[in-house]
Amino acid sequence: MYQLTTKLIAVFVCMAGLLVSQVSQAEYIATENSAEANQLRIVFEDKSLQQGVLYVRGCELCPLKLNVDGQTRFFYNNKDVQRGRLNVLSGKPGTVIYSLDDKQAIRILW
């Protein structure tokens, strides 16, 4: 009985090892990227400040042209920034996190 139990445990350990090796070989697919830039310039298409374009210059991946919409979040010193105050920050260095699929700016940090 002891040998049977030991063999069963060994089989379970081997199966667990195979499962872990299969999981660790799973493919990683990046959906977001970031860029630290010398200039982040925002141009809004309308007065509602909901739709616009972010021009990213002075970075390794630059130049970039990213979409800005109502879901884009803005931060200055780790605090939320109201859209009406972005004219003061536009053109300054910062970091942008964006979607690789649709070139949508997700978070902009100054």
CNS distance restraints for C-alpha pairs under 8 A (distance, minus, plus):
assign (resid   1 and name CA) (resid   5 and name CA) 6.24 0.50 0.50
assign (resid   2 and name CA) (resid   6 and name CA) 6.17 0.50 0.50
assign (resid   3 and name CA) (resid   7 and name CA) 6.08 0.50 0.50
assign (resid   4 and name CA) (resid   8 and name CA) 6.15 0.50 0.50
assign (resid   5 and name CA) (resid   9 and name CA) 6.20 0.50 0.50
assign (resid   6 and name CA) (resid  10 and name CA) 6.20 0.50 0.50
assign (resid   7 and name CA) (resid  11 and name CA) 6.19 0.50 0.50
assign (resid   8 and name CA) (resid  12 and name CA) 6.23 0.50 0.50
assign (resid   9 and name CA) (resid  13 and name CA) 6.14 0.50 0.50
assign (resid  10 and name CA) (resid  14 and name CA) 6.21 0.50 0.50
assign (resid  11 and name CA) (resid  15 and name CA) 6.16 0.50 0.50
assign (resid  12 and name CA) (resid  16 and name CA) 6.06 0.50 0.50
assign (resid  13 and name CA) (resid  17 and name CA) 6.16 0.50 0.50
assign (resid  14 and name CA) (resid  18 and name CA) 6.30 0.50 0.50
assign (resid  15 and name CA) (resid  19 and name CA) 6.21 0.50 0.50
assign (resid  16 and name CA) (resid  20 and name CA) 6.16 0.50 0.50
assign (resid  17 and name CA) (resid  21 and name CA) 6.16 0.50 0.50
assign (resid  18 and name CA) (resid  22 and name CA) 6.23 0.50 0.50
assign (resid  19 and name CA) (resid  23 and name CA) 6.28 0.50 0.50
assign (resid  20 and name CA) (resid  24 and name CA) 6.10 0.50 0.50
assign (resid  21 and name CA) (resid  25 and name CA) 6.34 0.50 0.50
assign (resid  22 and name CA) (resid  26 and name CA) 6.84 0.50 0.50
assign (resid  30 and name CA) (resid 100 and name CA) 7.89 0.50 0.50
assign (resid  31 and name CA) (resid  99 and name CA) 5.97 0.50 0.50
assign (resid  31 and name CA) (resid 100 and name CA) 5.53 0.50 0.50
assign (resid  31 and name CA) (resid 101 and name CA) 6.84 0.50 0.50
assign (resid  32 and name CA) (resid  97 and name CA) 6.85 0.50 0.50
assign (resid  32 and name CA) (resid  98 and name CA) 5.52 0.50 0.50
assign (resid  32 and name CA) (resid  99 and name CA) 4.49 0.50 0.50
assign (resid  32 and name CA) (resid 100 and name CA) 5.32 0.50 0.50
assign (resid  33 and name CA) (resid  97 and name CA) 5.75 0.50 0.50
assign (resid  33 and name CA) (resid  98 and name CA) 5.55 0.50 0.50
assign (resid  33 and name CA) (resid  99 and name CA) 6.47 0.50 0.50
assign (resid  33 and name CA) (resid 100 and name CA) 6.47 0.50 0.50
assign (resid  34 and name CA) (resid  95 and name CA) 6.91 0.50 0.50
assign (resid  34 and name CA) (resid  96 and name CA) 5.47 0.50 0.50
assign (resid  34 and name CA) (resid  97 and name CA) 4.27 0.50 0.50
assign (resid  34 and name CA) (resid  98 and name CA) 6.12 0.50 0.50
assign (resid  35 and name CA) (resid  59 and name CA) 6.58 0.50 0.50
assign (resid  35 and name CA) (resid  60 and name CA) 7.53 0.50 0.50
assign (resid  35 and name CA) (resid  61 and name CA) 7.13 0.50 0.50
assign (resid  35 and name CA) (resid  95 and name CA) 5.56 0.50 0.50
assign (resid  35 and name CA) (resid  96 and name CA) 5.46 0.50 0.50
assign (resid  35 and name CA) (resid  97 and name CA) 6.71 0.50 0.50
assign (resid  36 and name CA) (resid  59 and name CA) 6.03 0.50 0.50
assign (resid  36 and name CA) (resid  93 and name CA) 7.67 0.50 0.50
assign (resid  36 and name CA) (resid  94 and name CA) 5.84 0.50 0.50
assign (resid  36 and name CA) (resid  95 and name CA) 4.35 0.50 0.50
assign (resid  36 and name CA) (resid  96 and name CA) 6.67 0.50 0.50
assign (resid  37 and name CA) (resid  56 and name CA) 6.45 0.50 0.50
assign (resid  37 and name CA) (resid  57 and name CA) 5.87 0.50 0.50
assign (resid  37 and name CA) (resid  58 and name CA) 5.07 0.50 0.50
assign (resid  37 and name CA) (resid  59 and name CA) 4.64 0.50 0.50
assign (resid  37 and name CA) (resid  93 and name CA) 5.57 0.50 0.50
assign (resid  37 and name CA) (resid  94 and name CA) 5.58 0.50 0.50
assign (resid  37 and name CA) (resid  95 and name CA) 6.11 0.50 0.50
assign (resid  38 and name CA) (resid  56 and name CA) 7.96 0.50 0.50
assign (resid  38 and name CA) (resid  57 and name CA) 6.10 0.50 0.50
assign (resid  38 and name CA) (resid  58 and name CA) 4.75 0.50 0.50
assign (resid  38 and name CA) (resid  59 and name CA) 6.68 0.50 0.50
assign (resid  38 and name CA) (resid  92 and name CA) 6.76 0.50 0.50
assign (resid  38 and name CA) (resid  93 and name CA) 4.23 0.50 0.50
assign (resid  38 and name CA) (resid  94 and name CA) 6.69 0.50 0.50
assign (resid  39 and name CA) (resid  55 and name CA) 7.88 0.50 0.50
assign (resid  39 and name CA) (resid  56 and name CA) 5.92 0.50 0.50
assign (resid  39 and name CA) (resid  57 and name CA) 5.15 0.50 0.50
assign (resid  39 and name CA) (resid  58 and name CA) 6.33 0.50 0.50
assign (resid  39 and name CA) (resid  90 and name CA) 7.95 0.50 0.50
assign (resid  39 and name CA) (resid  91 and name CA) 5.08 0.50 0.50
assign (resid  39 and name CA) (resid  92 and name CA) 4.96 0.50 0.50
assign (resid  39 and name CA) (resid  93 and name CA) 4.48 0.50 0.50
assign (resid  39 and name CA) (resid  94 and name CA) 6.77 0.50 0.50
assign (resid  40 and name CA) (resid  54 and name CA) 6.62 0.50 0.50
assign (resid  40 and name CA) (resid  55 and name CA) 5.87 0.50 0.50
assign (resid  40 and name CA) (resid  56 and name CA) 4.90 0.50 0.50
assign (resid  40 and name CA) (resid  57 and name CA) 6.65 0.50 0.50
assign (resid  40 and name CA) (resid  90 and name CA) 6.00 0.50 0.50
assign (resid  40 and name CA) (resid  91 and name CA) 5.02 0.50 0.50
assign (resid  40 and name CA) (resid  92 and name CA) 5.79 0.50 0.50
assign (resid  40 and name CA) (resid  93 and name CA) 5.98 0.50 0.50
assign (resid  40 and name CA) (resid  94 and name CA) 6.34 0.50 0.50
assign (resid  40 and name CA) (resid  95 and name CA) 7.93 0.50 0.50
assign (resid  41 and name CA) (resid  54 and name CA) 5.62 0.50 0.50
assign (resid  41 and name CA) (resid  55 and name CA) 5.11 0.50 0.50
assign (resid  41 and name CA) (resid  56 and name CA) 6.60 0.50 0.50
assign (resid  41 and name CA) (resid  90 and name CA) 4.68 0.50 0.50
assign (resid  41 and name CA) (resid  91 and name CA) 4.41 0.50 0.50
assign (resid  41 and name CA) (resid  92 and name CA) 7.30 0.50 0.50
assign (resid  42 and name CA) (resid  52 and name CA) 7.02 0.50 0.50
assign (resid  42 and name CA) (resid  53 and name CA) 5.80 0.50 0.50
assign (resid  42 and name CA) (resid  54 and name CA) 4.52 0.50 0.50
assign (resid  42 and name CA) (resid  55 and name CA) 6.36 0.50 0.50
assign (resid  42 and name CA) (resid  86 and name CA) 7.99 0.50 0.50
assign (resid  42 and name CA) (resid  90 and name CA) 5.69 0.50 0.50
assign (resid  42 and name CA) (resid  91 and name CA) 7.51 0.50 0.50
assign (resid  43 and name CA) (resid  52 and name CA) 5.51 0.50 0.50
assign (resid  43 and name CA) (resid  53 and name CA) 5.34 0.50 0.50
assign (resid  43 and name CA) (resid  54 and name CA) 6.47 0.50 0.50
assign (resid  44 and name CA) (resid  49 and name CA) 5.62 0.50 0.50
assign (resid  44 and name CA) (resid  50 and name CA) 7.26 0.50 0.50
assign (resid  44 and name CA) (resid  51 and name CA) 5.81 0.50 0.50
assign (resid  44 and name CA) (resid  52 and name CA) 3.96 0.50 0.50
assign (resid  44 and name CA) (resid  53 and name CA) 6.37 0.50 0.50
assign (resid  45 and name CA) (resid  49 and name CA) 7.23 0.50 0.50
assign (resid  45 and name CA) (resid  50 and name CA) 7.98 0.50 0.50
assign (resid  45 and name CA) (resid  51 and name CA) 5.72 0.50 0.50
assign (resid  45 and name CA) (resid  52 and name CA) 5.05 0.50 0.50
assign (resid  45 and name CA) (resid  53 and name CA) 7.86 0.50 0.50
assign (resid  46 and name CA) (resid  50 and name CA) 7.36 0.50 0.50
assign (resid  46 and name CA) (resid  51 and name CA) 6.87 0.50 0.50
assign (resid  46 and name CA) (resid  52 and name CA) 7.78 0.50 0.50
assign (resid  49 and name CA) (resid  83 and name CA) 6.65 0.50 0.50
assign (resid  49 and name CA) (resid  84 and name CA) 7.71 0.50 0.50
assign (resid  50 and name CA) (resid  68 and name CA) 7.34 0.50 0.50
assign (resid  50 and name CA) (resid  69 and name CA) 5.00 0.50 0.50
assign (resid  50 and name CA) (resid  70 and name CA) 4.81 0.50 0.50
assign (resid  51 and name CA) (resid  67 and name CA) 7.64 0.50 0.50
assign (resid  51 and name CA) (resid  68 and name CA) 5.64 0.50 0.50
assign (resid  51 and name CA) (resid  69 and name CA) 4.55 0.50 0.50
assign (resid  51 and name CA) (resid  70 and name CA) 6.84 0.50 0.50
assign (resid  52 and name CA) (resid  67 and name CA) 6.09 0.50 0.50
assign (resid  52 and name CA) (resid  68 and name CA) 4.91 0.50 0.50
assign (resid  52 and name CA) (resid  69 and name CA) 6.42 0.50 0.50
assign (resid  53 and name CA) (resid  65 and name CA) 6.68 0.50 0.50
assign (resid  53 and name CA) (resid  66 and name CA) 5.67 0.50 0.50
assign (resid  53 and name CA) (resid  67 and name CA) 4.77 0.50 0.50
assign (resid  53 and name CA) (resid  68 and name CA) 5.38 0.50 0.50
assign (resid  54 and name CA) (resid  64 and name CA) 7.98 0.50 0.50
assign (resid  54 and name CA) (resid  65 and name CA) 5.78 0.50 0.50
assign (resid  54 and name CA) (resid  66 and name CA) 5.03 0.50 0.50
assign (resid  54 and name CA) (resid  67 and name CA) 6.17 0.50 0.50
assign (resid  54 and name CA) (resid  68 and name CA) 6.44 0.50 0.50
assign (resid  54 and name CA) (resid 105 and name CA) 7.59 0.50 0.50
assign (resid  55 and name CA) (resid  63 and name CA) 7.38 0.50 0.50
assign (resid  55 and name CA) (resid  64 and name CA) 5.98 0.50 0.50
assign (resid  55 and name CA) (resid  65 and name CA) 4.86 0.50 0.50
assign (resid  55 and name CA) (resid  66 and name CA) 6.57 0.50 0.50
assign (resid  56 and name CA) (resid  62 and name CA) 6.38 0.50 0.50
assign (resid  56 and name CA) (resid  63 and name CA) 5.71 0.50 0.50
assign (resid  56 and name CA) (resid  64 and name CA) 4.97 0.50 0.50
assign (resid  56 and name CA) (resid  65 and name CA) 6.33 0.50 0.50
assign (resid  56 and name CA) (resid  66 and name CA) 7.82 0.50 0.50
assign (resid  57 and name CA) (resid  62 and name CA) 5.43 0.50 0.50
assign (resid  57 and name CA) (resid  63 and name CA) 5.06 0.50 0.50
assign (resid  57 and name CA) (resid  64 and name CA) 6.83 0.50 0.50
assign (resid  58 and name CA) (resid  62 and name CA) 6.10 0.50 0.50
assign (resid  58 and name CA) (resid  63 and name CA) 7.14 0.50 0.50
assign (resid  59 and name CA) (resid  63 and name CA) 7.34 0.50 0.50
assign (resid  65 and name CA) (resid 103 and name CA) 7.66 0.50 0.50
assign (resid  66 and name CA) (resid  98 and name CA) 7.74 0.50 0.50
assign (resid  66 and name CA) (resid 103 and name CA) 5.16 0.50 0.50
assign (resid  66 and name CA) (resid 104 and name CA) 5.57 0.50 0.50
assign (resid  66 and name CA) (resid 105 and name CA) 5.81 0.50 0.50
assign (resid  67 and name CA) (resid 103 and name CA) 6.21 0.50 0.50
assign (resid  67 and name CA) (resid 104 and name CA) 4.72 0.50 0.50
assign (resid  67 and name CA) (resid 105 and name CA) 5.74 0.50 0.50
assign (resid  68 and name CA) (resid  72 and name CA) 5.96 0.50 0.50
assign (resid  68 and name CA) (resid 104 and name CA) 6.30 0.50 0.50
assign (resid  68 and name CA) (resid 105 and name CA) 5.54 0.50 0.50
assign (resid  68 and name CA) (resid 106 and name CA) 7.84 0.50 0.50
assign (resid  69 and name CA) (resid 105 and name CA) 7.94 0.50 0.50
assign (resid  71 and name CA) (resid 106 and name CA) 7.03 0.50 0.50
assign (resid  72 and name CA) (resid 105 and name CA) 6.02 0.50 0.50
assign (resid  72 and name CA) (resid 106 and name CA) 4.75 0.50 0.50
assign (resid  72 and name CA) (resid 107 and name CA) 5.71 0.50 0.50
assign (resid  72 and name CA) (resid 108 and name CA) 7.62 0.50 0.50
assign (resid  73 and name CA) (resid  80 and name CA) 7.49 0.50 0.50
assign (resid  73 and name CA) (resid 106 and name CA) 6.25 0.50 0.50
assign (resid  73 and name CA) (resid 107 and name CA) 4.76 0.50 0.50
assign (resid  73 and name CA) (resid 108 and name CA) 6.31 0.50 0.50
assign (resid  74 and name CA) (resid  80 and name CA) 5.86 0.50 0.50
assign (resid  74 and name CA) (resid  81 and name CA) 5.38 0.50 0.50
assign (resid  74 and name CA) (resid  82 and name CA) 7.53 0.50 0.50
assign (resid  74 and name CA) (resid  83 and name CA) 7.73 0.50 0.50
assign (resid  74 and name CA) (resid 107 and name CA) 5.86 0.50 0.50
assign (resid  74 and name CA) (resid 108 and name CA) 4.91 0.50 0.50
assign (resid  74 and name CA) (resid 109 and name CA) 6.08 0.50 0.50
assign (resid  75 and name CA) (resid  79 and name CA) 5.15 0.50 0.50
assign (resid  75 and name CA) (resid  80 and name CA) 4.61 0.50 0.50
assign (resid  75 and name CA) (resid  81 and name CA) 5.28 0.50 0.50
assign (resid  75 and name CA) (resid 107 and name CA) 7.62 0.50 0.50
assign (resid  75 and name CA) (resid 108 and name CA) 6.18 0.50 0.50
assign (resid  75 and name CA) (resid 109 and name CA) 4.76 0.50 0.50
assign (resid  75 and name CA) (resid 110 and name CA) 6.22 0.50 0.50
assign (resid  76 and name CA) (resid  80 and name CA) 6.58 0.50 0.50
assign (resid  76 and name CA) (resid  81 and name CA) 6.34 0.50 0.50
assign (resid  76 and name CA) (resid 109 and name CA) 5.87 0.50 0.50
assign (resid  76 and name CA) (resid 110 and name CA) 4.78 0.50 0.50
assign (resid  77 and name CA) (resid 109 and name CA) 7.72 0.50 0.50
assign (resid  77 and name CA) (resid 110 and name CA) 6.54 0.50 0.50
assign (resid  78 and name CA) (resid 109 and name CA) 7.56 0.50 0.50
assign (resid  81 and name CA) (resid  85 and name CA) 6.83 0.50 0.50
assign (resid  81 and name CA) (resid  86 and name CA) 7.29 0.50 0.50
assign (resid  82 and name CA) (resid  86 and name CA) 7.06 0.50 0.50
assign (resid  85 and name CA) (resid  89 and name CA) 7.55 0.50 0.50
assign (resid  86 and name CA) (resid  90 and name CA) 5.91 0.50 0.50
assign (resid  89 and name CA) (resid 110 and name CA) 7.45 0.50 0.50
assign (resid  92 and name CA) (resid 110 and name CA) 7.64 0.50 0.50
assign (resid  93 and name CA) (resid 110 and name CA) 6.72 0.50 0.50
assign (resid  94 and name CA) (resid 108 and name CA) 7.31 0.50 0.50
assign (resid  94 and name CA) (resid 109 and name CA) 5.62 0.50 0.50
assign (resid  94 and name CA) (resid 110 and name CA) 4.50 0.50 0.50
assign (resid  95 and name CA) (resid 108 and name CA) 5.89 0.50 0.50
assign (resid  95 and name CA) (resid 109 and name CA) 5.11 0.50 0.50
assign (resid  95 and name CA) (resid 110 and name CA) 6.50 0.50 0.50
assign (resid  96 and name CA) (resid 105 and name CA) 6.78 0.50 0.50
assign (resid  96 and name CA) (resid 106 and name CA) 7.52 0.50 0.50
assign (resid  96 and name CA) (resid 107 and name CA) 5.83 0.50 0.50
assign (resid  96 and name CA) (resid 108 and name CA) 4.50 0.50 0.50
assign (resid  96 and name CA) (resid 109 and name CA) 6.24 0.50 0.50
assign (resid  97 and name CA) (resid 105 and name CA) 6.11 0.50 0.50
assign (resid  97 and name CA) (resid 106 and name CA) 5.61 0.50 0.50
assign (resid  97 and name CA) (resid 107 and name CA) 5.19 0.50 0.50
assign (resid  97 and name CA) (resid 108 and name CA) 6.43 0.50 0.50
assign (resid  98 and name CA) (resid 103 and name CA) 6.19 0.50 0.50
assign (resid  98 and name CA) (resid 104 and name CA) 5.42 0.50 0.50
assign (resid  98 and name CA) (resid 105 and name CA) 4.32 0.50 0.50
assign (resid  98 and name CA) (resid 106 and name CA) 5.05 0.50 0.50
assign (resid  98 and name CA) (resid 107 and name CA) 6.97 0.50 0.50
assign (resid  99 and name CA) (resid 103 and name CA) 5.22 0.50 0.50
assign (resid  99 and name CA) (resid 104 and name CA) 5.18 0.50 0.50
assign (resid  99 and name CA) (resid 105 and name CA) 6.56 0.50 0.50
assign (resid  99 and name CA) (resid 106 and name CA) 6.90 0.50 0.50
assign (resid 100 and name CA) (resid 104 and name CA) 7.59 0.50 0.50
